[in-house]
Amino acid sequence: MSDVLSQSEIDALLSALSTGTVSAHELKEEQSKKKVKIYDFRRPNKFSKDQIHTLQVIFENYARSLGTFLSGQLRAAIQVEVLSVEQVTYEEFIRSIPSTTILNIFSIYPLEGNAIMEINPNLGFAFLDRMLGGPGNTLDRIRGLTEIEQTVMEKLAQRMLDFMQEPWSSIVDLEPLIERVETNPQFTQLVSPSEVMMIVSLETKMGDLMGVMNICIPFLVLEPIISKLSVHYYYSTSSKASTPQNTAKIQKKLENSYVPVKVILGKTVITVKDLLGLSVGDVIPLERNFQEDLEVQIGQRTKFLGRPGLDGNKVAIQINQVVEEGKEDE
């Protein structure tokens, strides 16, 4: 029942106070009484609010990466957002999804056990239609997957799960791997019906089509790392200072990067008539004295000044001066 009163309930309460039916003293006594919170022992809450919040942060990062990947893979504008993160029993999850849907069952090494990525059939068949060259239409009547569709969906789901590694990296190095693809939830007995599951619902939009993808992870799978599912631990590990080994790797990659270097001999302006009339032996005067240093550009910026010359049989430039850079806003 909602804690927010409707306008009619507010009017009735004010009327009761004004007529004396209900006194303000009685209301204060009612508020001072201990509140009883209903707790169902058949459905114990195994995830705390802090752990649920941490999972929401993780999957919000995953949703952004997943939306970017799907947009490029399917060549369509796709938005993925976290709709909800909640804990329910496995039986409730199975009852909440369609009788025919797309269930991608995957393992999460090094964690033991399996999890499920459930894709709404309308959304799943639209993905398949785009993958197979169609405009992204869904089916009028939901059916099972053909062998070709199942193979395509399995490869797509594997690539979708690969993007789960980065947002989880500060807690555990996961290696998701597709085990099989099912379409009938009744034949997918992952855990016991009363087992608590973490359900992350991802709202997915592709044009005018909207659907939901559910990621279902049993509590037993997350239990070994449950102590690490805290916001403090997540942000403290993700913001660690870079180690010397990482700095050395980045430096090595940067040192092996190729950058364009060019020397500006000079500039001039000539007419198209003169350009078309050029022949071997003609001389073009440049707007630069031969005694001046030449500009050496790295990319699009002048970094050095130097003198041209020869190094054996090769044309070379001798650096004489380093050009001081100004600030970015100058």
N, C-alpha and C positions, 0 to 999 in steps of 0.2 A: 504494500500500500504506500502511496506517495506521501512524503512529509510536507509537501506544499499544499496549502489550503486553497480551495477554489473561492471565487468571489462570493458565491452564495453561502459558503461555510463561514467566511469572514463576517458577512452581514449578520448571520444568525448568532455568531459569538458576540458581536458588538451589541446586538439586541438583548441577549441574555444578560450581559453585564449591566446594561442601562436599566433593565426591569428588575434586577436583583435576583434573577433566577440562579445565576452563577456569580459568586463573589471573587474579587481579585485575590483574597486570602486563600481560597480553595485552590485557585490556579497555582499559586506559589507552592502550596503543600504538594500538589500533584507533580510539579516540576522537581521538587526535592526528593521525591521517591526514587528508588533505584529502578533503572530500566532493565527489563528482561529481554535479552537478545536470543532469538531462536537459533539453535544450532542442530543441524542434522548429523548425527553420528554415523549415518550410513554414507555421508558424503563429506568426509573431513577435508578441510582446506589445508593442503600440504604446501602450497606456495604462499609466502608472505607478500604483503603489498610492495615491499622493497624489491623482492625478487621478480614480481610481475612487472614493475616499472623498469627494471633492468632489461628484462626480455623485450619490452616494448621499445626501448632505445635500440637494442640490437637489431630488431626486425624493422625498425624505421630506416636504419642504415641499409639493411638488406633490400627493402622495398625500393629505395632510390636507385641502387645498382641494378636491381631486376628490371625496373621500368626503362632504364637506359638501354640495357641489353635487348629487351623485347622490342623496343622501338627500332633499333638497328637491325635485328634479326628478321622481324616481320615487315619492315619498311612501312610502319604506320605509327601514328602518335599514340603512345600507350602510357597511361598514368597508373601507378601502383601506390596505394596508401594503406597504412595499417588501420583497419576498421575496429578491431577489438582484440584484447588479449585476456583470456579467461580460462578458468579451470573447470572442467566438467568430467563426468565419468565417460568411459568409452561407449557404454550403451547409449547415453544421451547423444553423443557425437554421431553414432551410426544412425540413430533415428532422425537426426536433424538434416541429413544430407539426402539427395534424391536416391531412389532405388536403383537407378542406372546413372553412374557417374564415372569419372576418371580418377582412379586411386593409384598414385605412384608410391609404391612401398620402397623405402630406402634405408640403408644402414648408415650409422654415423660413427665410424671408427675415429678414435679409440673407445668411444662409449659403446656399451653392450646393448643389444636390442635394436629394434626397427622403429621407424617413424613413418608418417604418411603425409604426402602432399596431395590434397584433394582439389581437383580443378573442376569447377562447375561445367557440365557438359556443353551448355550453350557457348561458354567461353572457350572450352577446349576444342570444339569443332571449328570455331572461328579461327583459332590458331592454326589448326591443321589445314584449313582452307587457304590461309595465307601462305603457309609453308609449301603447299602443293600448287601454288600459282594462281589461286583464286582471289576474289576481292575481299574475302574475310567474312563470308556469310555463314550463318549457323543453320542447323537442320530444323525442319518443321516438326519432325518426330524423332525423339531421342532413341538411339539404338546403341549397340555395342560397337567396339572398334574392329575394323578389319585387320588382317595381319600387317598390311603396309602401314595403315594408320597407327597401329600399335608400335611399330618400329620407329616411325617418325616421332611419335609422342615420347617414346622412351629416350631418344637422343636429345630432344628438346628439353625434357624434364631434367636430364643429367646436367646439361649446361646451365639450366636455371638454378639447380642446387649447388653448382660450383661457386656461385657468387655468395654462398652462405659462409664460406671459409673466412673471408676478410673481417666481417663484423664480429665473428666469434673468436678471432685470433688472440685477442687480449685475455681471453678466459681459457680456451682450449683450442688446439689445432685440429679442426675437424676435417674429415675426408668423406663427404657424403657419396654414396654409391647406390644407384638404382638397382634394386633386386628384381622387381617384376612390376607389371602394370595390370591392375584388375579393374573391372567395371561394375561388379556386384558387391556392395558392402557386406551383404550377409555371408559371403564366402571369405571375408577378410577378418579372421579372428586374430588380431594382433596381440591383445592381452585379455585378461578376464573382464567381463562387462562392468564390474564395479571399480575397476582401476581408474585412478584419477589421471586425466590427461591435460596438458597445456595446449589450448587451441588458439592459434594466431590466425585471424581472418584478414586477408589482404583484398581490399576492394580494387578491382582492376577495370579500367575504362579503355575501350578501343573504339574511337568514333562515337557512334550512338549506342554501341553495345556496352553493357555493364554486367560484370559478374564477380564472383568471389572465389578466391583460392584459399583453402584452409591448410595450415601446417599443423599437424597433430603429433605431439611428442609426449610419450608416457613419462610419468613421474619417475618410474624405475630407471629410465634411461638417463635422466638428468640428475638423479640422486647423488652420483659420485662427485659432481661439481656444484651441488646446490649451495655450498658455503661460499662459492665464488660469485654467485649471482646476486651481487649487491652493487648499487650505484657507485659507492666509494671505491670498491675494488676495481670495477670496470674502468672508471676514469683514471685511477691511480696507475694502473698497468698500461693503459693506452697512451698516457702522456709521459712515459718514461723518457729520460734523456738518451740520446743516441749513443751507442757503444762505440769504442774505437774501431771494432771490426766493421760495423755498419758504415762508419765514416770512411774507412779505407776502401770499402767496396764502391761507395758512391764516387769517391775521388778517382778510382781506377776507371770507372765507366765514363766519367767526364773527361778524363785525360785522353781517352780513345775516341772521343767524339770528333767528327769532322765539321769544320767551320769554313765558309768561303772567305778567302783573302784576295784582295785585288789592289793594284797600285794605279793611282790616277796620274797619268802622264801630263794631262792638261785638257783644256776645253776650248772649243771654238764654235763659231756659227758660220755655216756656209749655205748657199742656195742649192736647190735641187739641181739646177742647171750645172753648177760647178761639180756637184757630186757625181752626176751622170757623165761628166767629161773627164773624170780622173783616169789617169793611165800610169803605167809603171814609170817611176822616176819623178813624179810630181811631188811637191813639198807642200804640206799644210801647216801654216803658222799657228801655234797655240798661244793661248793667253797666259803664258808662264815663262819666266826667265830660266834659261838652262842652268843657272847657278842656284836656283831655289830647290829646296827639298821637296820631294814628292809625297803625296798623301797615301798612307797605307790604311785601307779600310778592312775591318773585320765585320762581316755582315753588311750592315748599312751605316756603320759608324766609323769615323776616322779615329784610329787608336795610336798611330805612330807617324813620324816623318822620317824619310830616309833618302839616300842617294842611290841612283841606279848604277849597275856595273855588271861585271862578268865574274862567274865562279867556274873557272875552267872554260868549258864550251856552253855553259848555261847562263841565261839571263838571271841576275840576282838583284836584291835590294839590301842596302846596308842601313840598319836602323840607327838613326842619330838622336832621336828625341821621342819621348813618350808624351802623348797628348793627355793633359789632365782633363778628366770628365767633370762636368758640372752636375748639379743635383737634378733629379728626375723632373722636378716641377719648374725648372728654369727654361 
